Amino acid sequence: MGTAQHTSRQHLVSQVLLAEFTAPEPKGGSQQLLPFDLHHPGRVHKRMHPRQCGWFENFVAVDSASVEALWGDVERRVPAAIAAVHAGTPFANPRHAATLRDLIVLHFVRSRHYRDMHTASFERARTRLVAKVTRKYPERLRLEALRETGLHLSGPASLGAFAELLIERSSVMHDHESGKFFRTNIEDTFHKMRELASMRRLEVTMPESGQFLIGDNPALTLSVEGGRTIYGMAFGDAQTLVLPIGPRHLLSLGREDVTLTVSQSFVDRLNTVQIQAAHRYVYMHPESGLKPFVEHAAQLRLAGG
């Protein structure tokens, strides 16, 4: 029996979403969008096909076929759901609203931001485990160290170092380093968040003027506090979770199924958050007129403003 193949170039931003930000080449031909490199705002930014954008090498480093199948199950349903949004009927079919909520969750967990949170959480757990083992089982550590090395360990520093060595050799650490633990974690988290999101309603936001752009960390937890829009908190601590799905539409989780229209200033705030949260790139419609706005925001980002 053959084994499923590993996919190394994995799109973190669905091509079906990136396609919404495209326009035909000036001389005809394929649909292209405009990527903007936030690390080099002064360089010439050229139009690209969606398949060239929004990907990451070996995001899931092992057994990626299972998660690719999971993502594919959602993404196959997206074109019909987005068509309903364009038609102004996103809530006419409950399946479309469910698909769009799944799409938001998919982009939240399939992101560099989530992977960074996963890594930081694992490191905190490992540090706590070393401290716990050293505190609760010092004699066992001394005996095992004497058996393995012939050394008599005494102080907490040497016991902690030996406890860390034992943990480094564990199967959990092996699964973490190979990427297997992240793969199972991201699948489990997707299913849990999908269940939580199913209890929320869907908001479809459109701009009175201007356009949305999309970053390479596009699904963001948001809260508005004291007139400030902050992002990146845990899902349970956020007021909403948002995802741009085209220049004229942005999705968010809320208390009721509703279509909203927002001002240009609010669009600018949401676009600024996309820029701030992005790892390196944002993508926009080539004729959006957003390039000067993004260039200014990128300069502020580089300056730490």
ZAKOL-175273 format. One record per residue (C-alpha): residue number from 1; residue in three letters; y, x, z. Coordinates in pm, 1 decimal. Layout:
% residues N
> n,res,c2,c1,c3
> NUM,ALA,Y,X,Z
...
//
This chain:
% residues 305
> n,res,c2,c1,c3
> 1,MET,0.0,0.0,0.0
> 2,GLY,343.5,139.2,-92.4
> 3,THR,618.4,188.3,163.0
> 4,ALA,970.8,52.0,133.1
> 5,GLN,1215.8,312.5,11.8
> 6,HIS,1497.7,446.7,225.3
> 7,THR,1847.1,381.7,87.9
> 8,SER,2079.3,673.8,161.9
> 9,ARG,2407.6,541.0,18.8
> 10,GLN,2463.4,231.2,230.5
> 11,HIS,2762.7,3.4,176.6
> 12,LEU,2933.6,-81.3,505.1
> 13,VAL,3175.5,-311.0,322.3
> 14,SER,2984.9,-553.0,102.3
> 15,GLN,3045.3,-508.9,-268.1
> 16,VAL,3072.5,-886.8,-293.2
> 17,LEU,3381.4,-864.6,-67.8
> 18,LEU,3531.8,-563.1,-240.9
> 19,ALA,3495.1,-746.2,-573.1
> 20,GLU,3742.2,-1006.6,-443.3
> 21,PHE,4012.9,-738.1,-439.0
> 22,THR,3961.3,-630.2,-800.8
> 23,ALA,4145.9,-678.6,-1127.3
> 24,PRO,4043.3,-583.4,-1483.9
> 25,GLU,4121.5,-232.4,-1600.1
> 26,PRO,4463.7,-216.3,-1771.9
> 27,LYS,4295.5,-161.6,-2110.0
> 28,GLY,4017.8,-408.2,-2043.1
> 29,GLY,3671.8,-335.7,-1912.1
> 30,SER,3532.1,-339.1,-1560.0
> 31,GLN,3690.5,-490.0,-1252.8
> 32,GLN,3852.7,-233.2,-1023.1
> 33,LEU,4033.8,-221.1,-690.9
> 34,LEU,4275.1,32.3,-544.7
> 35,PRO,4139.9,249.5,-262.0
> 36,PHE,4395.4,427.3,-41.5
> 37,ASP,4302.5,745.2,147.6
> 38,LEU,4480.0,722.2,483.0
> 39,HIS,4416.6,1091.5,550.6
> 40,HIS,4612.5,1187.2,237.2
> 41,PRO,4875.6,918.7,178.3
> 42,GLY,5073.5,1131.7,-65.6
> 43,ARG,4794.9,1188.3,-316.1
> 44,VAL,4750.4,992.1,-639.3
> 45,HIS,4527.1,692.6,-569.0
> 46,LYS,4317.2,581.6,-862.1
> 47,ARG,4147.8,250.4,-924.6
> 48,MET,3772.5,238.2,-869.5
> 49,HIS,3478.5,7.0,-914.7
> 50,PRO,3357.8,-160.1,-590.6
> 51,ARG,3024.2,22.2,-603.6
> 52,GLN,3214.7,350.6,-558.5
> 53,CYS,3383.3,232.0,-239.5
> 54,GLY,3300.5,132.9,115.6
> 55,TRP,2973.5,324.2,148.1
> 56,PHE,2843.6,574.1,402.9
> 57,GLU,2564.6,828.4,364.9
> 58,ASN,2264.2,748.2,586.7
> 59,PHE,2448.0,509.0,818.2
> 60,VAL,2100.8,391.7,920.3
> 61,ALA,1913.9,717.8,891.3
> 62,VAL,1554.7,595.0,922.0
> 63,ASP,1366.3,290.0,793.9
> 64,SER,1681.1,150.4,634.8
> 65,ALA,1481.4,-90.8,416.2
> 66,SER,1445.9,-341.2,701.0
> 67,VAL,1818.6,-362.9,772.3
> 68,GLU,1903.9,-360.8,401.3
> 69,ALA,1676.7,-665.1,365.0
> 70,LEU,1854.0,-830.4,659.2
> 71,TRP,2197.8,-765.4,509.7
> 72,GLY,2074.9,-878.6,168.7
> 73,ASP,1959.9,-1210.7,310.7
> 74,VAL,2320.9,-1280.7,414.1
> 75,GLU,2491.6,-1130.6,110.7
> 76,ARG,2289.0,-1334.8,-137.6
> 77,ARG,2441.6,-1648.8,13.7
> 78,VAL,2799.8,-1518.4,13.6
> 79,PRO,2914.4,-1584.3,-347.9
> 80,ALA,2860.1,-1960.0,-315.3
> 81,ALA,3035.9,-1964.9,22.3
> 82,ILE,3335.3,-1769.6,-111.2
> 83,ALA,3350.3,-2001.2,-412.9
> 84,ALA,3379.7,-2292.3,-167.9
> 85,VAL,3669.0,-2111.6,5.2
> 86,HIS,3846.5,-2068.2,-328.4
> 87,ALA,3787.5,-2435.5,-406.1
> 88,GLY,3943.3,-2535.5,-72.4
> 89,THR,3614.9,-2682.4,56.2
> 90,PRO,3473.1,-2421.3,296.2
> 91,PHE,3354.4,-2685.9,543.8
> 92,ALA,3207.1,-2939.0,301.4
> 93,ASN,2865.9,-2773.1,326.4
> 94,PRO,2767.9,-2651.2,676.5
> 95,ARG,2556.7,-2377.2,516.2
> 96,HIS,2869.8,-2218.3,370.6
> 97,ALA,3045.6,-2203.3,707.4
> 98,ALA,2730.8,-2056.4,866.1
> 99,THR,2710.0,-1794.1,591.0
> 100,LEU,3072.9,-1692.4,642.2
> 101,ARG,3021.9,-1657.8,1018.3
> 102,ASP,2714.4,-1442.8,946.1
> 103,LEU,2927.0,-1233.3,711.1
> 104,ILE,3179.8,-1164.7,986.0
> 105,VAL,2905.5,-1061.1,1229.2
> 106,LEU,2733.1,-847.0,966.7
> 107,HIS,3050.2,-643.2,909.3
> 108,PHE,3110.3,-608.2,1282.4
> 109,VAL,2772.0,-448.4,1353.5
> 110,ARG,2742.7,-264.2,1020.7
> 111,SER,3042.7,-46.2,1091.2
> 112,ARG,3138.2,299.7,1209.3
> 113,HIS,3319.6,135.6,1499.6
> 114,TYR,2998.6,-26.8,1623.4
> 115,ARG,2799.3,292.8,1573.2
> 116,ASP,3056.3,486.3,1777.2
> 117,MET,3031.8,224.4,2054.0
> 118,HIS,2652.0,249.2,2043.0
> 119,THR,2660.7,629.3,2070.6
> 120,ALA,2911.2,623.9,2356.2
> 121,SER,2707.1,362.6,2543.6
> 122,PHE,2388.1,566.0,2502.6
> 123,GLU,2557.1,882.0,2631.8
> 124,ARG,2690.0,697.0,2937.4
> 125,ALA,2340.9,562.2,3009.8
> 126,ARG,2189.5,910.3,2974.3
> 127,THR,2445.7,1059.3,3213.3
> 128,ARG,2377.9,785.5,3470.2
> 129,LEU,2002.6,840.5,3437.7
> 130,VAL,2033.1,1215.7,3501.8
> 131,ALA,2239.6,1147.3,3814.7
> 132,LYS,1994.0,881.1,3936.0
> 133,VAL,1683.7,1097.1,3885.3
> 134,THR,1848.6,1394.1,4055.1
> 135,ARG,1954.2,1182.1,4350.9
> 136,LYS,1633.2,982.2,4402.4
> 137,TYR,1360.8,1232.6,4311.4
> 138,PRO,1478.3,1586.6,4405.3
> 139,GLU,1140.9,1692.4,4545.2
> 140,ARG,950.4,1577.1,4237.9
> 141,LEU,1195.9,1768.1,4019.7
> 142,ARG,1150.3,2083.4,4229.9
> 143,LEU,771.1,2060.0,4208.0
> 144,GLU,774.3,1997.7,3832.6
> 145,ALA,1020.8,2282.2,3774.3
> 146,LEU,802.3,2515.9,3981.8
> 147,ARG,493.7,2407.9,3786.2
> 148,GLU,658.5,2451.3,3444.7
> 149,THR,881.4,2753.6,3500.8
> 150,GLY,774.7,2918.0,3825.8
> 151,LEU,1132.7,2883.0,3949.2
> 152,HIS,1239.9,2739.3,4285.6
> 153,LEU,1534.9,2508.7,4214.4
> 154,SER,1768.8,2432.7,4501.7
> 155,GLY,2119.0,2301.6,4432.7
> 156,PRO,2208.3,1973.3,4258.1
> 157,ALA,2339.3,2155.5,3950.1
> 158,SER,2005.2,2323.4,3875.3
> 159,LEU,1813.5,2003.2,3952.7
> 160,GLY,2045.2,1806.5,3724.3
> 161,ALA,1997.4,2057.7,3443.1
> 162,PHE,1617.5,2031.1,3474.9
> 163,ALA,1632.8,1650.2,3486.6
> 164,GLU,1840.2,1655.7,3168.9
> 165,LEU,1579.6,1881.7,3006.1
> 166,LEU,1302.6,1636.0,3090.3
> 167,ILE,1503.5,1343.8,2954.2
> 168,GLU,1582.6,1536.2,2634.3
> 169,ARG,1206.9,1561.4,2571.3
> 170,SER,1147.1,1188.8,2615.6
> 171,SER,1046.9,948.8,2338.7
> 172,VAL,1371.2,754.1,2391.1
> 173,MET,1576.7,1064.2,2314.1
> 174,HIS,1360.2,1137.2,2012.5
> 175,ASP,1416.7,784.5,1882.2
> 176,HIS,1789.8,820.9,1946.8
> 177,GLU,1818.0,1152.2,1764.1
> 178,SER,1609.1,1033.5,1468.2
> 179,GLY,1816.8,716.4,1430.6
> 180,LYS,1526.5,481.6,1502.7
> 181,PHE,1685.7,351.8,1822.6
> 182,PHE,2012.5,274.0,1640.7
> 183,ARG,1825.3,88.2,1367.3
> 184,THR,1646.3,-137.4,1615.4
> 185,ASN,1964.9,-178.0,1819.6
> 186,ILE,2177.2,-283.0,1523.2
> 187,GLU,1920.5,-542.9,1417.3
> 188,ASP,1892.6,-682.3,1771.1
> 189,THR,2270.8,-691.0,1811.1
> 190,PHE,2314.2,-869.7,1479.2
> 191,HIS,2075.8,-1147.0,1583.8
> 192,LYS,2238.2,-1182.9,1928.8
> 193,MET,2591.8,-1190.7,1790.9
> 194,ARG,2488.4,-1430.1,1515.5
> 195,GLU,2368.1,-1668.5,1784.7
> 196,LEU,2694.6,-1633.6,1978.0
> 197,ALA,2902.3,-1679.8,1662.5
> 198,SER,2707.7,-1995.4,1574.0
> 199,MET,2866.9,-2156.1,1880.8
> 200,ARG,3215.8,-2085.0,1746.5
> 201,ARG,3397.1,-2256.3,1461.5
> 202,LEU,3539.8,-2100.9,1146.9
> 203,GLU,3908.0,-2053.8,1069.2
> 204,VAL,4017.1,-1980.9,712.0
> 205,THR,4363.1,-1823.0,701.6
> 206,MET,4584.6,-1797.9,392.8
> 207,PRO,4924.6,-1626.2,356.6
> 208,GLU,5241.5,-1814.2,268.5
> 209,SER,5331.7,-1501.3,73.3
> 210,GLY,5191.1,-1153.4,33.4
> 211,GLN,4828.0,-1046.1,30.6
> 212,PHE,4563.6,-922.9,267.7
> 213,LEU,4397.0,-585.0,229.1
> 214,ILE,4063.8,-471.4,371.6
> 215,GLY,3975.4,-152.7,559.6
> 216,ASP,3649.1,37.4,589.2
> 217,ASN,3610.3,-105.2,944.5
> 218,PRO,3704.1,-457.7,839.9
> 219,ALA,3555.7,-695.4,1101.6
> 220,LEU,3772.6,-657.8,1410.9
> 221,THR,3785.2,-813.6,1755.5
> 222,LEU,4145.1,-919.7,1821.8
> 223,SER,4360.6,-1048.2,2104.3
> 224,VAL,4732.1,-1120.4,2117.6
> 225,GLU,4891.3,-1019.9,2447.3
> 226,GLY,5262.9,-1030.2,2513.4
> 227,GLY,5340.1,-1050.3,2144.1
> 228,ARG,5122.6,-744.7,2070.7
> 229,THR,4812.6,-763.7,1853.8
> 230,ILE,4541.3,-540.5,1999.6
> 231,TYR,4195.6,-476.6,1861.6
> 232,GLY,3865.1,-307.6,1931.0
> 233,MET,3765.2,-472.7,2257.3
> 234,ALA,3415.0,-606.3,2327.1
> 235,PHE,3332.3,-932.8,2153.8
> 236,GLY,3316.0,-1121.0,2484.2
> 237,ASP,3665.3,-999.5,2580.7
> 238,ALA,3831.1,-1086.1,2247.8
> 239,GLN,4016.9,-1400.3,2149.7
> 240,THR,3868.5,-1386.3,1802.1
> 241,LEU,3681.3,-1180.2,1544.2
> 242,VAL,3844.4,-1149.7,1200.9
> 243,LEU,3741.6,-1040.4,851.6
> 244,PRO,3949.1,-1037.7,530.4
> 245,ILE,3744.0,-1173.4,238.3
> 246,GLY,4005.5,-1145.3,-34.7
> 247,PRO,4379.1,-1101.2,-96.7
> 248,ARG,4440.1,-1468.2,-16.0
> 249,HIS,4182.9,-1540.8,253.5
> 250,LEU,4091.6,-1411.7,597.8
> 251,LEU,3817.5,-1549.9,821.9
> 252,SER,3819.6,-1572.0,1200.5
> 253,LEU,3611.9,-1733.6,1472.6
> 254,GLY,3787.0,-2008.8,1663.4
> 255,ARG,3751.4,-2341.9,1841.4
> 256,GLU,3755.6,-2568.1,1535.9
> 257,ASP,3691.2,-2558.4,1163.5
> 258,VAL,4040.0,-2536.4,1020.8
> 259,THR,4244.3,-2395.9,733.8
> 260,LEU,4563.8,-2220.4,840.2
> 261,THR,4867.7,-2079.4,661.5
> 262,VAL,5049.1,-1782.5,814.3
> 263,SER,5381.3,-1612.9,751.0
> 264,GLN,5440.2,-1287.3,568.0
> 265,SER,5517.0,-1117.6,900.2
> 266,PHE,5178.8,-1222.6,1039.8
> 267,VAL,5006.3,-1097.1,724.7
> 268,ASP,5182.7,-764.4,776.1
> 269,ARG,5057.5,-751.3,1137.1
> 270,LEU,4698.6,-817.1,1030.3
> 271,ASN,4721.3,-560.9,749.4
> 272,THR,4862.6,-305.9,992.5
> 273,VAL,4565.4,-362.0,1225.0
> 274,GLN,4327.2,-306.8,931.1
> 275,ILE,4504.7,22.7,859.0
> 276,GLN,4501.0,133.8,1223.3
> 277,ALA,4132.7,47.2,1266.5
> 278,ALA,4014.1,202.7,940.5
> 279,HIS,3813.7,523.6,950.9
> 280,ARG,3972.7,663.1,635.4
> 281,TYR,4019.2,405.7,357.3
> 282,VAL,4176.1,69.0,295.4
> 283,TYR,4126.7,-124.8,-26.9
> 284,MET,4370.2,-358.4,-199.4
> 285,HIS,4418.7,-555.0,-516.6
> 286,PRO,4575.9,-317.1,-773.7
> 287,GLU,4862.9,-558.0,-836.7
> 288,SER,4924.3,-655.3,-474.2
> 289,GLY,5237.1,-442.6,-435.8
> 290,LEU,5101.9,-321.2,-100.8
> 291,LYS,5094.0,50.9,-178.1
> 292,PRO,5439.9,134.0,-28.7
> 293,PHE,5354.6,-68.6,283.9
> 294,VAL,5023.0,114.4,324.3
> 295,GLU,5180.1,454.7,256.8
> 296,HIS,5441.9,395.8,528.2
> 297,ALA,5180.9,272.6,777.2
> 298,ALA,4956.1,569.2,694.4
> 299,GLN,5240.5,814.7,761.0
> 300,LEU,5301.7,649.7,1098.2
> 301,ARG,4931.1,666.3,1174.7
> 302,LEU,4917.8,1038.4,1096.5
> 303,ALA,5224.3,1092.2,1314.8
> 304,GLY,5059.8,902.2,1598.7
> 305,GLY,5308.3,614.2,1578.8
//
